[in-house]
Amino acid sequence: MTIREQTEEIEKKTLHPKACLSSKSKGRLQPEEDGEIRTCFQRDRDRIIHSKSFRRLKYKTQVFLAPTGDHYRTRLTHTLEVAQIARTIARALRLNEDLNEAIALGHDLGHTPFGHAGEAFLDEIVKGGFNHYEQSLRVVDFIEKDGHGLNLTMEVRDGILKHSKGKGNVFSKGEKDKAETLEGQVVRVSDGIAYANHDLDDALRAGIIKEKDIPPHIIKAIGDTHSKRIDTMVKSVIYASLERDLTEITMAEDILSVTEELRAFLFKNVYESEVTHREFLKAKKILKDLFSYYMERPEEVFSEIPRERLGDNTERLVCDFIAGMTDRYALMTYEKLFFPQPWLVM
């Protein structure tokens, strides 16, 4: 018996009956031999960590554009916080932590530079629209590894595609956008818990809002510190889900109501505030000019995007190229293309 098979046997004996077992995976888009050491979900996690798109998350905006402060969250630190919260919930519920972690680490690989400003711009200009969760799936299926993709399992792909809710509900209201696995559902709520709390923390640090601006009943209900608020929400998910015998991942109604109020407060006072909006307009201007430039000169994109594997839809490939940029790469490229450069005259 291989080490992988031993691990799969341990899963069968220790995980909840409704957990997704590695040995019961629906497989991959392209069939592969099973590994000797790692389960299929462990391999997915490792493929994501070693991908170029994962490394680029370090220089992609969470809320504040190209932040210079050392302590503001980036898309990478957000991803790590989501993975930590998801693992905590999964372990308490005896779900498959490896599957949870793989989904969490891959959920934002398709996010644009400049956060939601970049996503909003591409959604406006690209035929058929654009959203980061579908782009994340496109990244792992097609763009990574020079157009060959990472060939992840169906369960990880499903969780990545269905992790997001935008301004909608923390929990999906219909089966269409609900992850097929409980692990995928855990990542969705973990994403909401992570960004609601760390974006509040960053907004306070940046001075966009002050402690006194937060509605007092929210503080009273979920806590007066960052760690207390996360702890309250995580415990609520764990105990409410256990009460329903894991028929679904859920949260106690009172805590869910306050969590959604907090998210609404953040949209009004942070994400859509006048200060943030001004910077978003600048970001959209940069991406609009870059998009127009590369649409007129697509040959400059094809050196970065494998046209022969991803097709000849120029708009789609330019979109892929723009979406893959980091904040600093977009700024550097914009300066190179549109700012006068000093002549190096000897």
C-alpha positions in Angstrom: 0.0 0.0 0.0 1.4 3.4 -1.0 1.6 6.4 1.3 -1.2 8.0 -0.7 -3.4 5.0 -0.2 -2.7 5.0 3.5 -3.7 8.7 3.7 -6.9 7.9 1.8 -7.7 5.1 4.3 -7.1 7.6 7.2 -9.6 10.0 5.5 -12.2 7.2 5.3 -11.9 6.5 9.0 -11.6 10.0 10.4 -13.5 12.5 8.2 -17.2 13.2 8.4 -19.4 11.0 6.3 -20.3 14.1 4.2 -16.8 15.2 3.6 -15.3 14.8 0.1 -12.8 12.0 0.2 -9.7 12.1 -2.0 -10.3 8.6 -3.2 -13.8 9.6 -4.4 -12.7 12.5 -6.5 -14.5 12.9 -9.9 -11.0 13.2 -11.5 -9.4 15.7 -13.8 -10.1 17.1 -17.3 -7.1 15.1 -18.5 -6.8 11.7 -16.8 -3.5 11.2 -14.8 -1.8 8.4 -12.9 -2.4 8.7 -9.1 0.6 9.9 -7.1 2.6 7.6 -4.8 2.8 10.1 -1.9 0.2 12.8 -2.2 -3.5 12.6 -2.7 -5.1 14.3 -5.6 -6.1 17.4 -3.6 -2.7 17.7 -2.1 -1.2 17.7 -5.6 -3.7 20.4 -6.7 -2.7 22.6 -3.7 1.0 22.2 -4.6 0.4 23.0 -8.3 -1.4 26.2 -7.3 1.3 27.3 -4.9 4.0 26.7 -7.5 2.2 28.6 -10.3 3.2 32.0 -11.6 -0.3 33.4 -11.1 -0.1 32.6 -7.4 3.2 34.4 -7.0 1.8 37.5 -8.8 -0.9 37.8 -6.1 1.8 39.4 -3.9 1.6 42.6 -6.0 -2.2 42.7 -6.7 -4.5 45.1 -4.9 -6.9 43.9 -2.2 -8.6 47.3 -1.6 -5.9 50.0 -1.7 -4.2 50.5 -5.0 -0.5 49.6 -5.2 -0.2 50.1 -1.4 3.2 51.3 -0.1 2.5 50.6 3.5 4.0 47.4 4.7 0.9 46.2 6.7 -1.9 46.6 4.1 -3.3 43.4 2.7 -2.6 42.3 -0.8 -4.4 39.7 -2.8 -1.8 37.2 -1.6 -2.2 37.9 2.1 -6.0 37.9 1.6 -5.7 34.4 0.0 -3.6 33.1 3.0 -6.1 34.5 5.5 -9.0 32.8 3.6 -7.0 29.5 3.6 -6.4 29.8 7.4 -10.0 30.4 8.2 -11.2 27.6 5.9 -8.8 25.1 7.4 -10.0 26.0 10.9 -13.7 25.5 10.0 -12.9 22.3 8.0 -10.9 20.7 10.8 -13.7 21.5 13.3 -16.3 19.9 11.0 -14.0 17.0 10.0 -14.0 18.0 6.4 -11.1 17.5 3.9 -8.6 20.2 4.8 -6.5 19.5 1.7 -9.4 20.2 -0.6 -10.3 23.3 1.4 -6.8 24.6 1.1 -6.5 24.0 -2.6 -9.7 25.8 -3.3 -8.8 28.7 -1.0 -5.3 29.2 -2.5 -6.7 29.1 -6.0 -9.8 31.2 -5.6 -8.4 34.6 -6.6 -5.8 33.6 -9.3 -7.9 35.4 -12.0 -8.2 38.7 -10.1 -7.2 41.8 -12.1 -4.7 44.5 -11.1 -6.2 47.3 -9.1 -8.7 45.1 -7.5 -12.4 45.5 -8.3 -11.6 48.6 -10.3 -9.8 46.4 -12.8 -12.6 43.8 -12.7 -15.2 46.5 -13.3 -13.3 47.9 -16.3 -12.9 44.6 -18.0 -16.5 43.7 -17.4 -17.5 46.9 -19.2 -15.3 46.5 -22.2 -15.1 42.8 -22.9 -17.9 41.2 -24.9 -19.8 38.8 -22.7 -18.5 40.5 -19.6 -15.7 39.6 -17.1 -15.6 38.3 -13.6 -12.6 37.2 -11.6 -14.0 33.8 -10.5 -14.5 32.6 -14.1 -11.1 34.1 -15.0 -9.6 32.1 -12.0 -11.0 28.9 -13.6 -9.6 30.0 -17.0 -6.2 30.6 -15.4 -6.0 27.1 -13.9 -7.6 25.4 -16.9 -5.8 27.1 -19.8 -3.4 30.0 -19.1 -1.0 28.5 -16.6 2.0 26.4 -17.8 2.2 28.2 -21.1 -1.4 27.3 -22.1 -1.4 23.8 -20.8 -3.2 24.6 -17.5 -2.8 22.9 -14.1 -5.3 20.1 -14.8 -6.9 20.3 -11.4 -9.6 18.0 -10.0 -13.2 18.7 -10.7 -13.9 19.5 -7.0 -11.2 22.2 -6.8 -12.3 23.7 -10.1 -15.9 23.8 -8.9 -14.9 25.5 -5.6 -12.9 28.1 -7.4 -15.7 28.9 -9.8 -18.4 29.2 -7.1 -16.4 31.0 -4.3 -17.6 34.5 -5.0 -20.7 36.5 -4.1 -19.7 40.1 -5.0 -22.3 42.4 -3.3 -24.7 39.4 -3.1 -25.4 37.1 -0.2 -22.6 35.6 1.9 -24.2 32.2 1.3 -25.5 31.2 -2.1 -29.3 31.2 -2.3 -29.6 28.7 -5.2 -28.1 25.5 -6.2 -26.6 27.0 -9.4 -23.9 29.0 -7.6 -23.5 26.7 -4.6 -20.3 24.6 -4.5 -21.0 20.9 -4.9 -18.8 20.0 -1.9 -19.1 21.2 1.7 -15.4 22.2 1.4 -16.2 24.5 -1.5 -19.0 26.1 0.6 -16.6 26.6 3.5 -14.3 28.6 1.2 -17.1 30.8 0.1 -18.0 31.9 3.6 -14.3 32.0 4.7 -13.7 34.5 1.8 -16.5 36.7 3.2 -15.3 36.5 6.7 -11.7 37.3 5.7 -12.3 40.3 3.6 -15.0 41.8 5.8 -12.6 41.8 8.7 -9.3 42.6 7.1 -10.8 45.3 4.9 -12.3 47.0 8.0 -8.9 46.7 9.6 -7.1 48.3 6.6 -9.7 51.0 6.3 -9.2 52.0 9.9 -5.4 51.9 9.4 -5.7 54.2 6.3 -8.0 56.6 8.1 -10.8 56.2 5.7 -13.1 55.4 8.6 -12.7 55.7 12.4 -13.8 53.3 15.1 -16.6 55.6 16.1 -18.1 55.3 12.5 -18.8 51.6 12.9 -22.4 51.0 14.1 -22.2 50.2 17.8 -24.6 47.2 17.5 -22.2 45.6 15.1 -19.3 45.9 17.6 -21.5 44.7 20.4 -22.7 41.6 18.4 -19.4 40.4 17.0 -16.6 42.0 19.0 -14.5 45.1 19.4 -11.3 43.7 17.9 -10.2 42.1 14.6 -9.5 38.7 16.2 -12.8 38.7 18.2 -14.9 39.4 15.2 -13.3 36.6 13.2 -13.6 34.3 16.1 -17.3 35.1 16.5 -18.1 34.5 12.8 -16.0 31.3 12.6 -17.6 29.7 15.7 -21.1 30.7 14.3 -20.4 28.8 11.1 -19.1 25.8 12.9 -21.9 25.4 15.4 -24.7 26.3 13.1 -23.5 23.8 10.5 -23.1 21.1 13.1 -26.7 21.8 14.3 -27.9 21.0 10.8 -25.7 17.9 10.7 -23.8 19.4 7.8 -26.7 19.3 5.4 -25.1 22.6 4.3 -22.6 25.2 5.5 -24.4 28.0 7.3 -24.2 30.6 10.0 -26.5 31.5 12.9 -29.1 34.0 11.7 -28.2 36.8 14.2 -24.5 36.7 13.3 -25.2 36.4 9.6 -27.5 39.4 9.8 -24.7 41.5 11.5 -22.1 40.1 9.1 -24.1 41.3 6.1 -24.7 44.7 7.8 -20.9 45.0 8.2 -20.4 44.2 4.5 -23.0 46.8 3.5 -21.2 49.3 5.7 -17.9 48.6 4.0 -19.4 49.0 0.5 -20.9 52.3 1.4 -18.0 53.8 3.4 -14.9 52.1 2.0 -15.3 50.4 -1.4 -17.6 53.0 -2.8 -16.3 56.0 -0.8 -15.2 59.2 -2.6 -11.6 58.6 -1.7 -11.5 55.1 -3.1 -13.6 56.0 -6.1 -11.2 58.7 -7.2 -8.3 56.2 -7.2 -10.5 53.6 -9.0 -11.1 56.1 -11.8 -7.4 56.5 -12.3 -6.9 52.8 -12.3 -9.6 52.3 -15.0 -8.0 55.0 -17.1 -4.7 53.2 -17.0 -6.2 49.8 -17.9 -8.4 51.4 -20.7 -5.3 52.9 -22.3 -3.3 49.6 -22.0 -6.2 47.7 -23.4 -6.5 50.0 -26.4 -2.8 49.9 -27.0 -2.6 46.1 -27.1 -5.7 45.7 -29.2 -3.9 47.7 -31.8 -0.6 45.8 -31.3 -1.7 42.2 -30.4 1.7 40.8 -31.5 3.2 42.3 -28.3 0.7 40.2 -26.2 1.4 36.9 -28.0 5.0 36.9 -26.7 3.4 36.5 -23.2 0.2 34.6 -24.0 0.4 31.3 -26.0 -1.8 32.1 -28.9 -1.5 28.7 -30.5 -3.1 27.1 -27.5 -5.6 29.7 -26.4 -7.1 30.5 -29.8 -7.1 33.6 -32.0 -9.7 35.8 -30.2 -7.6 38.9 -29.9 -9.9 40.6 -27.4 -9.9 37.5 -25.2 -6.1 37.2 -25.2 -5.6 40.9 -24.5 -8.1 40.6 -21.6 -6.1 37.6 -20.3 -2.9 39.6 -20.5 -4.4 42.7 -18.8 -6.0 40.6 -16.1 -2.8 38.8 -15.3 -0.9 42.0 -14.7 0.1 43.0 -11.2 -0.5 46.6 -10.0 3.1 47.6 -10.3 3.6 45.9 -13.7 0.6 47.8 -15.0 1.9 51.1 -13.7 5.4 50.4 -15.0 4.1 49.4 -18.5 1.8 52.4 -18.6 4.8 54.7 -17.8 6.9 53.0 -20.4 4.3 53.2 -23.1 2.8 56.6 -22.5 5.3 58.8 -20.5 8.2 60.5 -22.3 11.4 58.6 -21.5 14.7 60.3 -20.9 17.2 60.1 -23.7 20.4 58.3 -22.8 22.8 60.6 -24.8 26.5 60.2 -24.1 
